């Protein structure tokens, strides 16, 4: 995010592999749409981890992004910036 007034944006890199994952993405989209502009996305990461829990998913973050991987896969599943 370039300024504290930017809304988080979700970029999905891989399609949902099943109905459960599609539901998780729907909930993630709703979560992102419902937050106020955030100066630091690390505050959003715990909620993303609840939607995509370990050990099936890896969620990492920095102040300006959150990334999401399926466990054991190199390709990024999604990115929030």
C-alpha positions as CSV (number, residue, x, y, z in Angstrom):
1,X,0.0,0.0,0.0
2,X,1.3,3.4,-0.9
3,X,-0.5,5.5,1.7
4,X,-2.5,4.9,4.9
5,X,-5.6,5.8,3.0
6,X,-5.5,2.8,0.6
7,X,-8.0,0.0,0.9
8,X,-6.4,-3.5,1.0
9,X,-6.7,-5.3,-2.3
10,X,-6.9,-9.0,-2.8
11,X,-5.1,-10.6,-5.8
12,X,-5.8,-14.4,-6.2
13,X,-3.1,-16.2,-8.1
14,X,-4.6,-19.7,-8.1
15,X,-8.2,-20.8,-8.4
16,X,-9.9,-22.5,-5.4
17,X,-9.3,-26.2,-5.5
18,X,-12.6,-27.2,-3.9
19,X,-15.8,-25.8,-2.5
20,X,-14.3,-25.3,1.0
21,X,-11.5,-23.2,-0.4
22,X,-14.0,-21.2,-2.5
23,X,-15.9,-20.4,0.7
24,X,-12.7,-19.3,2.4
25,X,-12.0,-16.9,-0.5
26,X,-15.5,-15.6,-0.3
27,X,-15.1,-14.9,3.4
28,X,-11.6,-13.4,2.8
29,X,-13.1,-11.0,0.2
30,X,-15.9,-10.0,2.7
31,X,-13.3,-9.4,5.4
32,X,-11.2,-7.2,3.2
33,X,-14.2,-5.3,2.0
34,X,-15.3,-4.7,5.6
35,X,-12.1,-3.2,6.9
36,X,-11.2,0.5,7.1
37,X,-8.1,1.7,5.3
38,X,-5.1,0.2,7.2
39,X,-1.7,1.8,7.4
40,X,-0.2,-1.6,8.3
41,X,-1.6,-4.9,7.0
42,X,0.0,-6.9,9.8
43,X,-3.1,-6.0,11.8
44,X,-5.2,-8.0,9.3
45,X,-3.0,-11.0,9.2
46,X,-4.5,-12.8,12.3
47,X,-7.9,-12.8,10.7
48,X,-6.5,-14.2,7.5
49,X,-4.8,-16.9,9.4
50,X,-8.1,-17.8,11.0
51,X,-9.7,-18.2,7.6
52,X,-6.7,-20.1,6.2
53,X,-5.3,-22.0,9.2
54,X,-2.0,-23.9,9.6
55,X,-1.0,-26.6,8.8
56,X,-2.9,-26.5,5.5
57,X,-1.8,-22.9,4.7
58,X,1.1,-20.6,5.2
59,X,0.3,-16.9,5.8
60,X,3.1,-14.4,6.0
61,X,3.0,-10.6,6.2
62,X,4.9,-7.4,6.2
63,X,3.5,-3.9,6.8
64,X,2.4,-3.5,3.2
65,X,1.4,-7.0,2.2
66,X,0.0,-10.4,3.3
67,X,0.9,-13.5,1.3
68,X,-0.9,-16.9,1.3
69,X,0.4,-20.3,0.2
70,X,-1.0,-23.8,0.3
71,X,1.3,-25.9,2.5
72,X,3.9,-27.6,0.4
73,X,3.3,-25.6,-2.8
74,X,5.7,-23.0,-4.1
75,X,3.1,-21.0,-6.1
76,X,1.6,-18.2,-4.1
77,X,-2.2,-18.7,-3.7
78,X,-3.1,-15.1,-3.0
79,X,-1.6,-11.7,-2.1
80,X,-3.2,-8.8,-0.2
81,X,-1.6,-5.4,-0.7
